[in-house]
Amino acid sequence: MDIYNVTSVTQFILIGLSDLPKVRYPLFVAFAIIYQVTLVGNGAILLAIGTEKKLHTPMYFFLGNLSLLDIFCPSTTVPKMLYNLLTEDHSISFVGCALQLYFLVALAGTEVFLLAVMAYDRYVAICFPLHYSVIITKARCAQLVSGTWAAGFLNSTIHTMSTFSLSFCKSNLVNQYYCDIPPVVALSCSSTYVAEMLVLVVAGISGFISFLTTLISYVYIISTILKIQSAEGKHKAFSTCASHLVVVCLFYGTAIFTYIRPSSSRHSPARDRLI
């Protein structure tokens, strides 16, 4: 399956978890439970926001969009991974791989932008509470959210087109349990310079700007909270952004581990993929 005698690859093999046969069923149970909790938890958030009029505020509008992303994003990869674990059929069609990569990059990119927007929202709420309703209007919320979704899908369109316009005529073994840009580009038998530069420039700049926006917002937020005299006031102010800060740390922490950290021969690739 590794080397084709034909001129093009028609399907890919996701080998990400195939080298962990002894824990195949425990992994299936664990990921199935986590996936169900993800769907039910985020679904409950959406239901609460939709039915409770007191939650029809900008903060919960952004949170509702985050819950949608946290339902859609794992749904692009986890069902296929569960199927692979259960059946040991690790193949995915060329078109299926392209679609999986497209929606994964689009939804993950949208989440990066949305987390920055939510940080800005908390910055305005805590640093300029008297002007919050004037700055963060319903129209402004709609514009910000529409912009994040549009930017995420536009970003993904660029990367998906550049990735799958490459020639694939040798290996079809994707060294991951889902189709992602780095492992798919690595299989190309043509020049990958343009695709790699697009990831470095487009994704790098947009991701850095989003991260910088989030970081600067929290610098101002923490600075403002520390100036509050009463302990109750500090607790109340921090409680409005604590959960978002945890999500930001988890999101960027896993992204840095997956894409940015330097590779090391001391670590097992299988263990890295599992983590």
N, C-alpha and C positions, 0 to 999 in steps of 0.2 A: 504493500500500500504506500510505501514511502516514495518510490521513484516511478514516475509514469513514463511510458514510451510514447504517449500521445503529446500533442502540442499544448494542451491546456488542462487545467484542473477543473473538474466539474463538481467536486464536493471536497469538504475538509473533514479531518478527523480531530475531534477535541480530546486530546490526551491528558488534559489537566489533572484528572483524578483517577485515571486508569492504572496508575502505578501504586494505588493504595487499595488493592483488592480485599485485604483482610478487614478493612473498616468500611467497606462499601455500604452495608446495610445500616450500621450505626450512623454513618454520615447521612444516609437518606432520611432516617427518622429525625435526626437533629435538624437538618435543613428544612424538612417538611414542617416541623413544629415551629421553627423560627419564621418561616414564610407565612404560615397561618396566623401567627401572632401579629406579624407585620400587617397583613390584610385586615384582620379584625380590629386591631388597635387604631390604625389610620382611618378605617371605615367608621369607627365609633367617633373619632374626632370630627370627621366630616358631617356625620349625622347630628352631633351636638351643635356644631356651628350653624348648620342649616336650619335646625328647628328652634334654637334658642335665640330670640331677638336681641338679648343683651350682648350676645357675642358677634353681632353684626357691626364690628368695628374694624379699622384698618389692620390692627395686629392679628386678629383672628382671620381676616381675609387672606393675609399672607400665609398664616399657618395652615389654612385650608388648602392653598396651592402647594405648600410643602408636603402635606399629607397625600395629595394626589400624586406628586412626584415620587413619594416613598412607597406608593402602591405600584405605579407604572414601572419605575426603574428596575426593581428586582424581578418584576414579571417578565422582563425581556430576557433574563438569563436563568433564573432559578427553575422554572418548569422544565426547561430543556436539560438542565443539570440533573434534576431529579429523575427524569426519564433515562438519562444516560447511566445513572447509578443503579437504577432498577433493572434495566434491560441489557446493560453492557454494550449497547449500540451507540457508539461515539461519533457517528457520522452526522454531518449537517451539509445541506446543499449549498452551492455557491451563492444562490440568491438568498437563502435563509441566513447564511453567514453575513451577507451584506446588510440585510434588514436588521439583524440582531445588533450589529455594530452601529448602524445608523441610529436606531432608537436608544441604545445604551449611551452613546456619546451625546445625543441630543438631550436626553433627560438628565444625565449627570451634569452636563454643561449648564442646563437651565437651573439646576439646583445650586450650582456654584454662584450664579448670578442672583438667584433669589435669596440666598443666605446673606449676600452683600446688601441687598435691598432691605432685608429684615434688620440687619445691623444698623443701617441708616435710619430706619423707622424707630428703633429703640434709642438711637442717638438723639433724634428730634424730640421724642417723648420725654426723655430724662433731662436733656440739656436745655430744651426750650419748651417746657410743658405748657406755658400760656399761649404759645403760638402753634401748638401741635395741630389743632383742628383747622387752622388756616393753611399750614404747609402741607399736611397729609390729608388732602381732600379725597372724596370718592373718585373723582376724575383722575387725580394724581395716582391713586392706587391702581386704577385700571391701566393707566399708561405704563406704570412701572412693571406690573405683572405681565402685560402684553409684550413689553420690551424684553423681559427676561426669557419668555418662551420663544419669541421670534429670534433672539440672539442665539439661544441654545440650538435651535433647529437649523439656523443658517450656518452656524459653526460646524455642526455635524454634517451638513450637506457638502461643505467644502472638503472635509477630511474623508468622508466616505467616497466621494468621487475621485479624489486623488489616490486613495488606497486601492480601490477596485478597478482603476484604470491601468494598474500595473499588470505585468504578465506573470502568471503563475503556471509554471510548466515543470517544476521539479517536485519538491516535497509538498505534501498536503497535510502535514501533521502540525496542528496548531498547539503550541506549548502552553495551553491554558484551558480552562473548562468553559470558556465562552469566547466569542469572536471579539477581539479588541485590536486596536490599531498596531501596537508594537509587535505582537506575535504574528499577525497576518502580514504586515509589511516585511517581516523577517523571512517570509517564504518566497518573496518575489525573486524572479530570475532576471529582472530588468533593473535599471537604475532606480534607487529609492530616494535619491537626493531631494527631489521636489516634495515628496510626501513627508519626509523627515523634517525638512525646513518649514513646511506648513505647520506641523505639530509644534515645532520649537518656537516659531514666530507667532502664529495666530493663537494657538492654545496657550502658549507661554505668556503672551502679553495679556490676553483676556483673563486668564487665571490669576496672574500676578496683580492686575488692577482690582479684581474682585477681592482677592485676599487682602490687598493693601487697604481697600475701602473698609472691609470688615475690621481689620486691625486698628486703623486710625479711629474708627467709630468707637471701638471699645476702649481705646486710650482715653478719649474724651469722656466716655461714659463712666469709667472707673475714677477718673479725675474729679468729675462732678459729684459722684457718690461719696468720695472721701471728704468733700467739703461740707457735706450735710452734717449738722451738729448732732441731731438725735440718733440714737441707735435704731429706734423704730423706723425713722425716715430712711436710714441707710438700708435696712432690711427690706422695706417696701420697694425702694427703688431697684435694688439688686434682684429682687424676686421676679421683676418683670422681664429680665433679660437672662437670668441664670440658665434656664432650660435651652434657650437659643445658643448660649455660649458653649454648653455641653455638646450640642449637636454640631456646632462648628468645629470643636476640637476633635470629635469622633470622625467627622467627614474628612477634614484635612489631614488628620493623623493617618487614616487608612490610605488616603491618596498619596501621601508622602512615602509611606511604606511600600506601596505598590509601584509607583512610577518614578519617584525622585531619589530615593536612597541609593547609594552605590552598591553594586552587586558584590557579593563575596563568595569565594569558593568554599568557605567554611560552612556555609548554610546549604541545606538540601533544597533544591528547587521545588520538590514535592511539598516540603514543609512550608516553604514560602507561599505557595499557591493555596495551601490549606488555610494558613493564617489570613 
